[in-house]
């Protein structure tokens, strides 16, 4: 996994956590769901990159 990909995934995860926290603080269930979806997307991308790395080595 390249540094740029790791950085993008970390940023997406952080953004998701922030959205989730904001949603919880304001009672906005939609924002909480968006945050969780962002985090899940980041996790999936990270897993895909790890699989690619495994086959490259």
C-alpha positions in Angstrom: 0.0 0.0 0.0 1.5 3.3 -1.0 1.9 6.2 1.3 -0.6 8.3 -0.6 -3.2 5.6 -0.4 -2.6 5.2 3.4 -2.9 8.9 3.8 -6.2 9.1 1.9 -7.7 6.2 3.8 -6.6 7.7 7.1 -8.2 11.0 6.1 -11.4 9.3 5.1 -11.5 7.4 8.4 -10.9 10.6 10.4 -13.6 12.4 8.4 -16.0 9.6 9.1 -15.2 9.6 12.8 -15.7 13.4 12.9 -19.1 13.1 11.1 -20.2 10.4 13.5 -19.2 12.4 16.6 -20.9 15.5 15.2 -24.1 13.5 14.5 -24.1 12.0 18.0 -23.6 15.4 19.5 -26.4 17.1 17.6 -28.7 14.1 17.5 -28.4 13.8 13.7 -28.8 10.1 13.0 -28.2 10.7 9.3 -24.8 12.3 10.0 -23.9 9.4 12.3 -24.8 6.9 9.5 -22.7 8.9 7.0 -19.7 8.9 9.3 -20.0 5.1 9.8 -20.2 4.6 6.0 -17.1 6.7 5.5 -15.2 4.6 8.0 -16.4 1.4 6.5 -15.4 2.6 3.0 -11.9 3.4 4.4 -11.6 0.0 5.9 -12.6 -1.8 2.7 -10.2 0.3 0.7 -7.4 -0.5 3.2 -8.2 -4.2 3.0 -8.1 -4.1 -0.8 -4.7 -2.5 -0.8 -3.4 -5.1 1.6 -4.5 -7.8 -0.7 -2.8 -6.1 -3.7 0.4 -5.7 -1.6 0.3 -9.4 -0.7 0.2 -10.4 -4.4 3.0 -7.9 -5.3 5.5 -9.5 -3.0 
